[in-house]
Every structure is written in C-alpha cells, then in structure tokens.
C-alpha cells in the first residue's frame, strides 16, 4: 500500500504515517492538498543528464564529466541518482568505483545538452499520488536546440521510472530554474524570465501569475524585478539570484563592490526582497551570499553564483570557484540557512564555462517518485 493510500480519512492515521514512512507532522500536513514542495522536502533521488560528445561540452568533455562524477558521488551517498544519457554503458564505465553504484539508475535516450533543471519534470504532491508536470522546454527562448531534451520526461514516464501521474503541460514554456517554492504556497520568480517575449506569446504578468497559481497550486507569486548575472543566458533564472530556505529564510546574492557592473541591479533586488512578507505578514529572514569574484573566459564574464546550490537528503551541495574566502563565506551562510544539513562544496568552474552551475544540471524528485 502506498503512502497516499494511508492518509487520514483514507484508511490510516497520522501516527501510521509517522511510524511507517518516517514523516514529520509538518510533512504530513503538507501532503493533504496538492502543492509544490520545497526543495528540502524528503527526496527519492536526483536526475543528471550526462554530458557527451554531441553536446556543447565536446571541447572539454573529460573535464566536465569529472565534475558530473563528483556531483553523482555526493548524491549517491544519500539517495538515488537517475542518469540520462545516449550511451549509458559508457557512463557506467566512467562511474565504476567512484560512486555508490547501487544507488545509480540509468535511462538511455538522445539528449541535446545537460541542463536537467530546465527540462526535468516539476513534481507536485497530493493525497492521491505525485503529479509530474511536463512543461515545454524551448532552449531558454529558442536560443539553443532542445528537441531531444523536451522529450526526456515523457520517455522516462513511459519507461516506468516514475511513480505517480503524468500531466502534459507542453503548451506552456517553463523551466525549473525559473521558479522557487517554499512548500507553503509561495512561489518566487523573476519578471525578466517569465515575462520574456520568447517563451509564452507575450503573456502579461497577471496572465502568467494566474496560470502558475492554477497549475502549480500556489497561493501567490513574488516577483523579483531586478538582478542579473553577466554571462547568464537564461534571462535571469531565480536560482542564480535568490533561493528559499527553511524557516521563512531567503538567501540571495549580494554585491558590495560599487565598481562591479552588478552592484546597482543587485542592490535594487535586495531592496525589493526587504519589502516581501510571508503569508502571515512577517518579513523574511534574509541572508546575503557573497558575489563571486570575476571569472573571465575568452573576454566573457562567466555567471559564477553561490545561489545555485542543490538541497538533497541530509546535505546541501554548493558550487565553489577556487575562491577560498568567498567559498568559505558561502558555506557559512548556507550553514545558517540549513543548520541540520552537511554543507558540501563541489568545484563548478567547469560548469560556468557553459553558463550554468550545480543547481542547473540537477533536478530533484520528492519522496515516492523515483522507482
């Protein structure tokens, strides 16, 4: 009998849920109604879409695969890792002896690129069974090919790798990196991304918000109208700028250098965050993450950000950039935000060469979704 079949009023008691599934009372309350869980909700696993020679990583393939191995290793110590790749046997050879193989699952299919955050399914929980929402991914506004990546979620579901129900949302473009959920009914996003002309036929703010509230079962949307990172090609995904954390906390990128091109936009973002209130009308606890020092590649500034961390069971994986002072400051802030989790750094200098980081290449799936 599954978790959702034993909810109170459906043949079980709250005590049954606590004893059988190890859920807290807060988690039990959360799953009474359809909702978009926070990233720190208990997970079944994380998806990685593996880099290969047919991607933009071809010129530095060994280097980026080593980064992916480090990510897979950290996750596999704590939960399942679902690896999607055109040649899974080749990936198995790369991983052998470097990860906890019993926690690795493989699925073979064609892929364009590696950004699982944006082509992966968005998971909702409710009292019946999980819902896997498959939105359209159009390569961040048709900047890059996405024909294979846009099929991955459907293929995974058809292959039986997911529990729950599939929901076709392919008439709407939405990337996982563009939204943040606190698990309590509030969504955080950026107007630069969700109102861009190259995604959803010039829908206005009211129309977008109405759609998100309906599909994602959130009560409200908080819009950030300021903030960007030079070198980012996602139109300012929120997961590069500001993130929800437990206990009504938001961590965000703060720029203290007035000579930096980001200073004014990030200052305005900070001012806007200060105006936000929780659903019970209290100010959020705001924790500033350091702005990474400038990293250049072929005369281009790369979008290095400490906001692009991944929460997993028992740990937070965060990107490091070989900047000891900033790397340590970021770890200290994340320790304040997640005091009950181990904070683990992953060198992501390779990932930012293709304009993303750790959170961008991962997609978590809540408990009772991955088989």
DADA-V798891 format. One record per residue. N is the residue number from 0. RES is the residue in one letter. SS is DSSP state (alpha for helix, beta for strand, coil for the rest). Layout:
[[N RES SS] [N RES SS]]
This chain:
[[0 X coil] [1 X coil] [2 X alpha] [3 X alpha] [4 X alpha] [5 X alpha] [6 X coil] [7 X beta] [8 X coil] [9 X coil] [10 X coil] [11 X beta] [12 X coil] [13 X alpha] [14 X alpha] [15 X alpha] [16 X alpha] [17 X alpha] [18 X alpha] [19 X alpha] [20 X alpha] [21 X coil] [22 X coil] [23 X coil] [24 X alpha] [25 X alpha] [26 X alpha] [27 X alpha] [28 X alpha] [29 X alpha] [30 X coil] [31 X coil] [32 X coil] [33 X coil] [34 X beta] [35 X coil] [36 X coil] [37 X coil] [38 X coil] [39 X coil] [40 X coil] [41 X coil] [42 X beta] [43 X beta] [44 X beta] [45 X beta] [46 X beta] [47 X beta] [48 X beta] [49 X coil] [50 X coil] [51 X coil] [52 X coil] [53 X coil] [54 X coil] [55 X coil] [56 X coil] [57 X alpha] [58 X alpha] [59 X alpha] [60 X alpha] [61 X alpha] [62 X alpha] [63 X alpha] [64 X alpha] [65 X alpha] [66 X alpha] [67 X alpha] [68 X alpha] [69 X alpha] [70 X alpha] [71 X alpha] [72 X alpha] [73 X alpha] [74 X alpha] [75 X alpha] [76 X coil] [77 X coil] [78 X coil] [79 X beta] [80 X beta] [81 X beta] [82 X beta] [83 X beta] [84 X beta] [85 X coil] [86 X coil] [87 X alpha] [88 X alpha] [89 X alpha] [90 X alpha] [91 X alpha] [92 X alpha] [93 X alpha] [94 X alpha] [95 X coil] [96 X coil] [97 X coil] [98 X coil] [99 X coil] [100 X alpha] [101 X alpha] [102 X alpha] [103 X beta] [104 X beta] [105 X beta] [106 X beta] [107 X beta] [108 X coil] [109 X coil] [110 X coil] [111 X coil] [112 X coil] [113 X coil] [114 X coil] [115 X alpha] [116 X alpha] [117 X alpha] [118 X alpha] [119 X coil] [120 X coil] [121 X beta] [122 X beta] [123 X beta] [124 X beta] [125 X coil] [126 X coil] [127 X coil] [128 X coil] [129 X coil] [130 X beta] [131 X beta] [132 X beta] [133 X beta] [134 X beta] [135 X beta] [136 X coil] [137 X coil] [138 X alpha] [139 X alpha] [140 X alpha] [141 X alpha] [142 X coil] [143 X coil] [144 X coil] [145 X coil] [146 X coil] [147 X coil] [148 X alpha] [149 X alpha] [150 X alpha] [151 X alpha] [152 X alpha] [153 X alpha] [154 X alpha] [155 X alpha] [156 X alpha] [157 X alpha] [158 X coil] [159 X coil] [160 X coil] [161 X beta] [162 X coil] [163 X coil] [164 X beta] [165 X beta] [166 X beta] [167 X beta] [168 X beta] [169 X beta] [170 X beta] [171 X beta] [172 X beta] [173 X coil] [174 X coil] [175 X alpha] [176 X alpha] [177 X alpha] [178 X beta] [179 X beta] [180 X beta] [181 X coil] [182 X coil] [183 X coil] [184 X coil] [185 X beta] [186 X beta] [187 X beta] [188 X beta] [189 X beta] [190 X alpha] [191 X alpha] [192 X alpha] [193 X alpha] [194 X coil] [195 X coil] [196 X coil] [197 X coil] [198 X coil] [199 X coil] [200 X coil] [201 X coil] [202 X coil] [203 X coil] [204 X alpha] [205 X alpha] [206 X alpha] [207 X alpha] [208 X alpha] [209 X alpha] [210 X alpha] [211 X alpha] [212 X alpha] [213 X alpha] [214 X alpha] [215 X alpha] [216 X coil] [217 X coil] [218 X coil] [219 X beta] [220 X beta] [221 X beta] [222 X beta] [223 X beta] [224 X coil] [225 X coil] [226 X coil] [227 X coil] [228 X coil] [229 X coil] [230 X coil] [231 X coil] [232 X coil] [233 X coil] [234 X coil] [235 X coil] [236 X coil] [237 X alpha] [238 X alpha] [239 X alpha] [240 X coil] [241 X beta] [242 X beta] [243 X beta] [244 X beta] [245 X coil] [246 X coil] [247 X coil] [248 X beta] [249 X beta] [250 X beta] [251 X beta] [252 X beta] [253 X beta] [254 X coil] [255 X coil] [256 X coil] [257 X coil] [258 X coil] [259 X coil] [260 X coil] [261 X coil] [262 X alpha] [263 X alpha] [264 X alpha] [265 X alpha] [266 X alpha] [267 X alpha] [268 X alpha] [269 X alpha] [270 X alpha] [271 X alpha] [272 X alpha] [273 X alpha] [274 X alpha] [275 X coil] [276 X beta] [277 X coil] [278 X coil] [279 X coil] [280 X coil] [281 X coil] [282 X beta] [283 X coil] [284 X beta] [285 X beta] [286 X beta] [287 X beta] [288 X beta] [289 X beta] [290 X coil] [291 X coil] [292 X coil] [293 X coil] [294 X coil] [295 X beta] [296 X beta] [297 X coil] [298 X coil] [299 X beta] [300 X beta] [301 X coil] [302 X coil] [303 X coil] [304 X coil] [305 X coil] [306 X coil] [307 X coil] [308 X coil] [309 X beta] [310 X beta] [311 X beta] [312 X coil] [313 X coil] [314 X beta] [315 X beta] [316 X beta] [317 X beta] [318 X beta] [319 X beta] [320 X coil] [321 X coil] [322 X coil] [323 X alpha] [324 X alpha] [325 X alpha] [326 X alpha] [327 X alpha] [328 X alpha] [329 X alpha] [330 X alpha] [331 X alpha] [332 X alpha] [333 X alpha] [334 X alpha] [335 X alpha] [336 X alpha] [337 X coil] [338 X coil] [339 X coil] [340 X coil] [341 X beta] [342 X beta] [343 X beta] [344 X beta] [345 X beta] [346 X beta] [347 X coil] [348 X coil] [349 X coil] [350 X alpha] [351 X alpha] [352 X alpha] [353 X alpha] [354 X coil] [355 X coil] [356 X coil] [357 X coil] [358 X alpha] [359 X alpha] [360 X alpha] [361 X beta] [362 X beta] [363 X beta] [364 X beta] [365 X beta] [366 X coil] [367 X coil] [368 X coil] [369 X beta] [370 X coil]]
